[in-house]
């Protein structure tokens, strides 16, 4: 269970980091942040910190 939690947490961290990065990139390109970017930002943060929790729990 430890290895599964570690890799699942790492995957969630990467997914969250990518989602937040794409949100920032989209906001820079358009010059404004809309509801979609806000939802993407919040979900990205949620996935990143959920992944951090799972990864640290497996250690």
Buried (B, 14 or more C-beta within 10 A) or exposed (E): EEEEBBEBBBBBBEBBBEBBEBBBEBBEEEEEBEEEBEEBBEBBBEBBEBBBBBBEEBE
